[in-house]
Amino acid sequence: MFRPRTSVTVAAVVLLALGLPAVAAPAAAALPDRPAVGSLAPSPATISVTGEGSASADPDLAIVGAGVEVLAATPQTALDAQNKAADALLGAARRKGVAARDVRTESISLSPVYDHTGGASRLEGYRAAQSFSVKVREVDRTGAVLQAITDATGEAGRITSVVFDLSDPVPLMARAREAAHEDARAKAEQYARLSGHRLGRLVSLNEDASGYPRPTPAATEISAAAADGVSVAPGVIRATTTVTAVYELI
């Protein structure tokens, strides 16, 4: 049975007929080189450290919780007395330099008051109350504002809390983060030196926790008779940050 010759076979026959040496068949296409097992570069050693940082600042803001409360025989007389006392509070704050935008009503209420003595309920009158938050932007004037409010409102006045804070906590938090970053790098450099290495590039940095604790309001009840010479202690505001940093060792 006749079978056609391949082009390579025919070419070889022609060359032999002409007295020339035959050409070897082309080699198979070369396969791409494969890296030898174990030839991959090892991953660089790393070190993970935790950095802690804190910063503190003097408060530049005081937030005073103040209000008025009155008891009267009828709802309208209670509201009228409450309005008069509230106006006196607001006027005292303004005279001490507190801007209108820094005073806000937090709550207002009117409710009956009953006497349950002897098992029977007897209406005693109506209680009207209003509470405010008053921002004092000059901390050293906080005591004077407290005194002015209690003097102006008399027995109806209430001072419920004083909180010292920062009007802008961002710069304080930035300083705490810088301190945490420096602490992490210092620790990493020490560990690298102890292990016979040098510190390489920063691989990752995570902020684990940031703390800017809002001061808890200092609950107090100051009556007009006891308000002479109101003293306050602002203290300091502290921010804290914790970070986890991973560095290469070289």
Short mmCIF file of the C-alpha atoms (twelve columns), coordinates in Angstrom:
data_MODEL
# 
_entry.id   MODEL 
# 
loop_
_atom_site.group_PDB 
_atom_site.id 
_atom_site.type_symbol 
_atom_site.label_atom_id 
_atom_site.label_alt_id 
_atom_site.label_comp_id 
_atom_site.label_asym_id 
_atom_site.label_seq_id 
_atom_site.Cartn_x 
_atom_site.Cartn_y 
_atom_site.Cartn_z 
_atom_site.pdbx_PDB_model_num 
ATOM 1   C CA . MET A 1   0.000   0.000  0.000   1 
ATOM 2   C CA . PHE A 2   1.387   3.370  -1.009  1 
ATOM 3   C CA . ARG A 3   1.926   5.891  1.799   1 
ATOM 4   C CA . PRO A 4   2.978   9.507  1.150   1 
ATOM 5   C CA . ARG A 5   6.347   10.422 2.561   1 
ATOM 6   C CA . THR A 6   6.700   13.286 4.927   1 
ATOM 7   C CA . SER A 7   8.494   16.415 3.782   1 
ATOM 8   C CA . VAL A 8   11.444  15.606 6.058   1 
ATOM 9   C CA . THR A 9   11.843  12.126 4.527   1 
ATOM 10  C CA . VAL A 10  11.638  13.462 0.987   1 
ATOM 11  C CA . ALA A 11  14.224  16.136 1.752   1 
ATOM 12  C CA . ALA A 12  16.590  13.512 3.128   1 
ATOM 13  C CA . VAL A 13  16.239  11.329 -0.002  1 
ATOM 14  C CA . VAL A 14  16.967  14.296 -2.285  1 
ATOM 15  C CA . LEU A 15  20.086  15.226 -0.328  1 
ATOM 16  C CA . LEU A 16  21.381  11.663 -0.425  1 
ATOM 17  C CA . ALA A 17  20.792  11.519 -4.167  1 
ATOM 18  C CA . LEU A 18  22.917  14.641 -4.597  1 
ATOM 19  C CA . GLY A 19  25.660  13.200 -2.446  1 
ATOM 20  C CA . LEU A 20  25.059  15.635 0.418   1 
ATOM 21  C CA . PRO A 21  24.771  14.680 4.083   1 
ATOM 22  C CA . ALA A 22  21.265  14.305 5.409   1 
ATOM 23  C CA . VAL A 23  19.904  17.007 7.755   1 
ATOM 24  C CA . ALA A 24  18.756  15.838 11.140  1 
ATOM 25  C CA . ALA A 25  15.075  16.287 11.976  1 
ATOM 26  C CA . PRO A 26  14.288  19.444 13.996  1 
ATOM 27  C CA . ALA A 27  14.210  18.978 17.708  1 
ATOM 28  C CA . ALA A 28  10.961  19.260 19.574  1 
ATOM 29  C CA . ALA A 29  10.035  22.750 20.792  1 
ATOM 30  C CA . ALA A 30  11.924  23.591 23.927  1 
ATOM 31  C CA . LEU A 31  9.841   23.545 27.090  1 
ATOM 32  C CA . PRO A 32  9.928   26.593 29.334  1 
ATOM 33  C CA . ASP A 33  12.498  26.407 32.055  1 
ATOM 34  C CA . ARG A 34  11.154  25.392 35.461  1 
ATOM 35  C CA . PRO A 35  12.861  26.512 38.626  1 
ATOM 36  C CA . ALA A 36  14.483  23.795 40.548  1 
ATOM 37  C CA . VAL A 37  12.739  22.708 43.702  1 
ATOM 38  C CA . GLY A 38  13.907  24.817 46.645  1 
ATOM 39  C CA . SER A 39  15.299  27.628 44.466  1 
ATOM 40  C CA . LEU A 40  12.644  30.217 45.561  1 
ATOM 41  C CA . ALA A 41  13.996  33.037 47.708  1 
ATOM 42  C CA . PRO A 42  13.002  32.580 51.339  1 
ATOM 43  C CA . SER A 43  10.590  35.082 52.841  1 
ATOM 44  C CA . PRO A 44  12.357  37.710 54.927  1 
ATOM 45  C CA . ALA A 45  12.155  37.427 58.680  1 
ATOM 46  C CA . THR A 46  9.772   39.884 60.329  1 
ATOM 47  C CA . ILE A 47  9.131   41.196 63.795  1 
ATOM 48  C CA . SER A 48  5.818   42.365 65.246  1 
ATOM 49  C CA . VAL A 49  5.736   44.878 68.081  1 
ATOM 50  C CA . THR A 50  3.128   46.897 69.953  1 
ATOM 51  C CA . GLY A 51  3.631   50.599 70.473  1 
ATOM 52  C CA . GLU A 52  1.870   52.688 73.076  1 
ATOM 53  C CA . GLY A 53  1.622   56.455 73.146  1 
ATOM 54  C CA . SER A 54  -0.120  59.127 75.138  1 
ATOM 55  C CA . ALA A 55  -0.390  62.894 75.230  1 
ATOM 56  C CA . SER A 56  -2.038  65.354 77.551  1 
ATOM 57  C CA . ALA A 57  -3.307  68.915 77.346  1 
ATOM 58  C CA . ASP A 58  -4.967  71.461 79.568  1 
ATOM 59  C CA . PRO A 59  -8.721  71.710 78.935  1 
ATOM 60  C CA . ASP A 60  -9.926  74.837 77.197  1 
ATOM 61  C CA . LEU A 61  -13.646 74.249 77.643  1 
ATOM 62  C CA . ALA A 62  -16.018 73.675 80.547  1 
ATOM 63  C CA . ILE A 63  -19.527 72.322 80.048  1 
ATOM 64  C CA . VAL A 64  -21.810 73.193 82.933  1 
ATOM 65  C CA . GLY A 65  -25.049 71.328 83.519  1 
ATOM 66  C CA . ALA A 66  -27.446 73.866 85.022  1 
ATOM 67  C CA . GLY A 67  -31.176 74.259 85.367  1 
ATOM 68  C CA . VAL A 68  -34.157 75.559 87.271  1 
ATOM 69  C CA . GLU A 69  -36.990 73.787 89.082  1 
ATOM 70  C CA . VAL A 70  -40.071 75.245 90.788  1 
ATOM 71  C CA . LEU A 71  -43.179 73.914 92.512  1 
ATOM 72  C CA . ALA A 72  -46.468 75.842 92.287  1 
ATOM 73  C CA . ALA A 73  -50.166 75.275 92.893  1 
ATOM 74  C CA . THR A 74  -51.259 75.321 89.245  1 
ATOM 75  C CA . PRO A 75  -49.585 74.356 85.948  1 
ATOM 76  C CA . GLN A 76  -49.583 77.941 84.693  1 
ATOM 77  C CA . THR A 77  -48.061 79.425 87.818  1 
ATOM 78  C CA . ALA A 78  -45.412 76.686 87.767  1 
ATOM 79  C CA . LEU A 79  -44.564 77.483 84.138  1 
ATOM 80  C CA . ASP A 80  -44.489 81.205 84.803  1 
ATOM 81  C CA . ALA A 81  -42.108 80.747 87.735  1 
ATOM 82  C CA . GLN A 82  -39.944 78.376 85.718  1 
ATOM 83  C CA . ASN A 83  -39.751 80.827 82.805  1 
ATOM 84  C CA . LYS A 84  -38.749 83.648 85.140  1 
ATOM 85  C CA . ALA A 85  -35.994 81.544 86.738  1 
ATOM 86  C CA . ALA A 86  -34.779 80.322 83.314  1 
ATOM 87  C CA . ASP A 87  -34.564 83.890 82.022  1 
ATOM 88  C CA . ALA A 88  -32.525 84.815 85.080  1 
ATOM 89  C CA . LEU A 89  -30.159 81.899 84.419  1 
ATOM 90  C CA . LEU A 90  -29.677 82.845 80.783  1 
ATOM 91  C CA . GLY A 91  -29.141 86.488 81.631  1 
ATOM 92  C CA . ALA A 92  -26.493 85.619 84.242  1 
ATOM 93  C CA . ALA A 93  -24.634 83.438 81.730  1 
ATOM 94  C CA . ARG A 94  -24.674 86.190 79.099  1 
ATOM 95  C CA . ARG A 95  -23.357 88.764 81.544  1 
ATOM 96  C CA . LYS A 96  -20.421 86.453 82.251  1 
ATOM 97  C CA . GLY A 97  -19.514 86.341 78.570  1 
ATOM 98  C CA . VAL A 98  -21.231 83.090 77.523  1 
ATOM 99  C CA . ALA A 99  -22.448 83.385 73.920  1 
ATOM 100 C CA . ALA A 100 -26.049 82.523 73.081  1 
ATOM 101 C CA . ARG A 101 -24.866 79.720 70.767  1 
ATOM 102 C CA . ASP A 102 -23.133 78.059 73.734  1 
ATOM 103 C CA . VAL A 103 -26.313 77.586 75.750  1 
ATOM 104 C CA . ARG A 104 -28.722 74.792 74.851  1 
ATOM 105 C CA . THR A 105 -31.900 73.505 76.463  1 
ATOM 106 C CA . GLU A 106 -31.473 69.815 77.246  1 
ATOM 107 C CA . SER A 107 -34.893 69.094 78.752  1 
ATOM 108 C CA . ILE A 108 -38.086 70.769 79.875  1 
ATOM 109 C CA . SER A 109 -40.894 69.245 81.919  1 
ATOM 110 C CA . LEU A 110 -44.153 69.945 83.730  1 
ATOM 111 C CA . SER A 111 -45.684 67.291 85.968  1 
ATOM 112 C CA . PRO A 112 -48.108 66.967 88.903  1 
ATOM 113 C CA . VAL A 113 -46.738 66.216 92.335  1 
ATOM 114 C CA . TYR A 114 -48.712 63.952 94.684  1 
ATOM 115 C CA . ASP A 115 -48.425 63.257 98.392  1 
ATOM 116 C CA . HIS A 116 -49.003 59.562 99.084  1 
ATOM 117 C CA . THR A 117 -48.818 59.818 102.878 1 
ATOM 118 C CA . GLY A 118 -51.306 57.539 104.637 1 
ATOM 119 C CA . GLY A 119 -52.087 55.514 101.519 1 
ATOM 120 C CA . ALA A 120 -54.127 58.243 99.852  1 
ATOM 121 C CA . SER A 121 -52.917 60.368 96.932  1 
ATOM 122 C CA . ARG A 122 -53.236 64.096 97.397  1 
ATOM 123 C CA . LEU A 123 -52.261 66.617 94.725  1 
ATOM 124 C CA . GLU A 124 -49.656 68.991 96.139  1 
ATOM 125 C CA . GLY A 125 -49.029 71.085 93.056  1 
ATOM 126 C CA . TYR A 126 -47.091 71.082 89.801  1 
ATOM 127 C CA . ARG A 127 -43.365 70.924 89.188  1 
ATOM 128 C CA . ALA A 128 -41.914 72.743 86.194  1 
ATOM 129 C CA . ALA A 129 -38.254 72.324 85.304  1 
ATOM 130 C CA . GLN A 130 -35.809 73.112 82.530  1 
ATOM 131 C CA . SER A 131 -32.170 72.025 82.187  1 
ATOM 132 C CA . PHE A 132 -29.386 73.584 80.114  1 
ATOM 133 C CA . SER A 133 -25.856 72.830 78.987  1 
ATOM 134 C CA . VAL A 134 -23.680 75.919 79.222  1 
ATOM 135 C CA . LYS A 135 -20.289 75.987 77.468  1 
ATOM 136 C CA . VAL A 136 -17.720 78.174 79.156  1 
ATOM 137 C CA . ARG A 137 -14.886 78.766 76.696  1 
ATOM 138 C CA . GLU A 138 -12.657 80.488 79.236  1 
ATOM 139 C CA . VAL A 139 -11.980 77.779 81.775  1 
ATOM 140 C CA . ASP A 140 -10.726 80.171 84.426  1 
ATOM 141 C CA . ARG A 141 -14.166 81.828 84.424  1 
ATOM 142 C CA . THR A 142 -16.057 78.612 85.221  1 
ATOM 143 C CA . GLY A 143 -16.339 79.338 88.924  1 
ATOM 144 C CA . ALA A 144 -17.636 82.836 88.229  1 
ATOM 145 C CA . VAL A 145 -20.312 81.476 85.883  1 
ATOM 146 C CA . LEU A 146 -21.426 78.965 88.511  1 
ATOM 147 C CA . GLN A 147 -21.645 81.701 91.099  1 
ATOM 148 C CA . ALA A 148 -23.599 84.017 88.791  1 
ATOM 149 C CA . ILE A 149 -26.144 81.301 87.930  1 
ATOM 150 C CA . THR A 150 -26.823 80.370 91.536  1 
ATOM 151 C CA . ASP A 151 -27.065 84.027 92.571  1 
ATOM 152 C CA . ALA A 152 -29.526 84.813 89.775  1 
ATOM 153 C CA . THR A 153 -31.819 81.792 90.181  1 
ATOM 154 C CA . GLY A 154 -31.971 81.542 93.962  1 
ATOM 155 C CA . GLU A 155 -33.725 78.487 95.372  1 
ATOM 156 C CA . ALA A 156 -34.931 77.499 91.873  1 
ATOM 157 C CA . GLY A 157 -31.384 77.116 90.548  1 
ATOM 158 C CA . ARG A 158 -29.651 73.785 90.068  1 
ATOM 159 C CA . ILE A 159 -26.036 72.982 89.127  1 
ATOM 160 C CA . THR A 160 -25.954 69.298 88.206  1 
ATOM 161 C CA . SER A 161 -22.525 68.770 86.607  1 
ATOM 162 C CA . VAL A 162 -19.278 70.307 85.393  1 
ATOM 163 C CA . VAL A 163 -17.177 68.671 82.662  1 
ATOM 164 C CA . PHE A 164 -13.817 69.939 81.420  1 
ATOM 165 C CA . ASP A 165 -12.889 69.095 77.846  1 
ATOM 166 C CA . LEU A 166 -11.080 70.193 74.682  1 
ATOM 167 C CA . SER A 167 -12.830 72.167 71.973  1 
ATOM 168 C CA . ASP A 168 -10.655 70.388 69.349  1 
ATOM 169 C CA . PRO A 169 -9.199  66.994 70.383  1 
ATOM 170 C CA . VAL A 170 -7.612  66.268 66.961  1 
ATOM 171 C CA . PRO A 171 -4.124  67.738 67.706  1 
ATOM 172 C CA . LEU A 172 -3.983  65.849 71.001  1 
ATOM 173 C CA . MET A 173 -4.835  62.547 69.293  1 
ATOM 174 C CA . ALA A 174 -2.189  63.244 66.616  1 
ATOM 175 C CA . ARG A 175 0.471   63.643 69.298  1 
ATOM 176 C CA . ALA A 176 -0.596  60.381 70.942  1 
ATOM 177 C CA . ARG A 177 -0.322  58.540 67.595  1 
ATOM 178 C CA . GLU A 178 3.160   59.969 66.970  1 
ATOM 179 C CA . ALA A 179 4.251   58.762 70.389  1 
ATOM 180 C CA . ALA A 180 2.842   55.271 69.731  1 
ATOM 181 C CA . HIS A 181 4.600   55.049 66.347  1 
ATOM 182 C CA . GLU A 182 7.940   56.104 67.849  1 
ATOM 183 C CA . ASP A 183 7.520   53.605 70.680  1 
ATOM 184 C CA . ALA A 184 6.848   50.749 68.237  1 
ATOM 185 C CA . ARG A 185 9.895   51.582 66.098  1 
ATOM 186 C CA . ALA A 186 12.181  51.898 69.132  1 
ATOM 187 C CA . LYS A 187 11.105  48.464 70.353  1 
ATOM 188 C CA . ALA A 188 11.575  46.936 66.895  1 
ATOM 189 C CA . GLU A 189 15.076  48.410 66.569  1 
ATOM 190 C CA . GLN A 190 16.052  46.992 69.948  1 
ATOM 191 C CA . TYR A 191 14.791  43.508 69.122  1 
ATOM 192 C CA . ALA A 192 16.511  43.597 65.726  1 
ATOM 193 C CA . ARG A 193 19.808  44.516 67.379  1 
ATOM 194 C CA . LEU A 194 19.433  41.819 70.035  1 
ATOM 195 C CA . SER A 195 18.818  39.195 67.358  1 
ATOM 196 C CA . GLY A 196 21.796  40.255 65.227  1 
ATOM 197 C CA . HIS A 197 19.787  41.946 62.492  1 
ATOM 198 C CA . ARG A 198 19.095  45.402 61.197  1 
ATOM 199 C CA . LEU A 199 15.631  46.855 60.937  1 
ATOM 200 C CA . GLY A 200 14.174  46.814 57.430  1 
ATOM 201 C CA . ARG A 201 11.086  48.351 55.903  1 
ATOM 202 C CA . LEU A 202 7.746   48.728 57.639  1 
ATOM 203 C CA . VAL A 203 5.434   45.956 56.389  1 
ATOM 204 C CA . SER A 204 2.201   46.920 58.137  1 
ATOM 205 C CA . LEU A 205 0.892   49.260 60.794  1 
ATOM 206 C CA . ASN A 206 -2.465  48.904 62.543  1 
ATOM 207 C CA . GLU A 207 -4.057  51.112 65.144  1 
ATOM 208 C CA . ASP A 208 -5.432  48.767 67.756  1 
ATOM 209 C CA . ALA A 209 -7.078  51.262 70.071  1 
ATOM 210 C CA . SER A 210 -7.406  54.976 70.567  1 
ATOM 211 C CA . GLY A 211 -8.660  56.501 73.748  1 
ATOM 212 C CA . TYR A 212 -9.953  59.978 74.201  1 
ATOM 213 C CA . PRO A 213 -12.011 59.415 77.333  1 
ATOM 214 C CA . ARG A 214 -14.727 61.954 77.721  1 
ATOM 215 C CA . PRO A 215 -14.537 63.173 81.297  1 
ATOM 216 C CA . THR A 216 -17.429 61.941 83.406  1 
ATOM 217 C CA . PRO A 217 -19.627 64.779 84.588  1 
ATOM 218 C CA . ALA A 218 -18.932 65.565 88.209  1 
ATOM 219 C CA . ALA A 219 -22.350 65.344 89.763  1 
ATOM 220 C CA . THR A 220 -23.006 68.041 92.319  1 
ATOM 221 C CA . GLU A 221 -25.867 69.954 93.818  1 
ATOM 222 C CA . ILE A 222 -25.056 73.536 94.731  1 
ATOM 223 C CA . SER A 223 -27.606 75.656 96.527  1 
ATOM 224 C CA . ALA A 224 -27.548 79.424 96.580  1 
ATOM 225 C CA . ALA A 225 -26.499 79.448 100.221 1 
ATOM 226 C CA . ALA A 226 -23.496 77.173 99.628  1 
ATOM 227 C CA . ALA A 227 -22.260 78.652 96.384  1 
ATOM 228 C CA . ASP A 228 -19.992 81.366 97.796  1 
ATOM 229 C CA . GLY A 229 -16.520 81.064 96.379  1 
ATOM 230 C CA . VAL A 230 -17.194 78.176 93.960  1 
ATOM 231 C CA . SER A 231 -13.860 76.467 93.255  1 
ATOM 232 C CA . VAL A 232 -13.109 74.129 90.342  1 
ATOM 233 C CA . ALA A 233 -10.122 71.928 89.412  1 
ATOM 234 C CA . PRO A 234 -9.874  71.453 85.604  1 
ATOM 235 C CA . GLY A 235 -7.046  68.872 85.674  1 
ATOM 236 C CA . VAL A 236 -5.712  67.650 82.312  1 
ATOM 237 C CA . ILE A 237 -7.135  65.773 79.342  1 
ATOM 238 C CA . ARG A 238 -5.183  62.669 78.292  1 
ATOM 239 C CA . ALA A 239 -5.365  60.738 75.015  1 
ATOM 240 C CA . THR A 240 -3.861  57.271 74.431  1 
ATOM 241 C CA . THR A 241 -3.176  55.151 71.351  1 
ATOM 242 C CA . THR A 242 -1.929  51.586 70.793  1 
ATOM 243 C CA . VAL A 243 -0.540  50.351 67.453  1 
ATOM 244 C CA . THR A 244 0.829   47.068 66.118  1 
ATOM 245 C CA . ALA A 245 3.725   47.379 63.661  1 
ATOM 246 C CA . VAL A 246 5.398   44.672 61.560  1 
ATOM 247 C CA . TYR A 247 8.959   45.272 60.243  1 
ATOM 248 C CA . GLU A 248 11.313  43.242 58.087  1 
ATOM 249 C CA . LEU A 249 14.642  42.118 59.563  1 
ATOM 250 C CA . ILE A 250 17.702  42.336 57.301  1 
# 
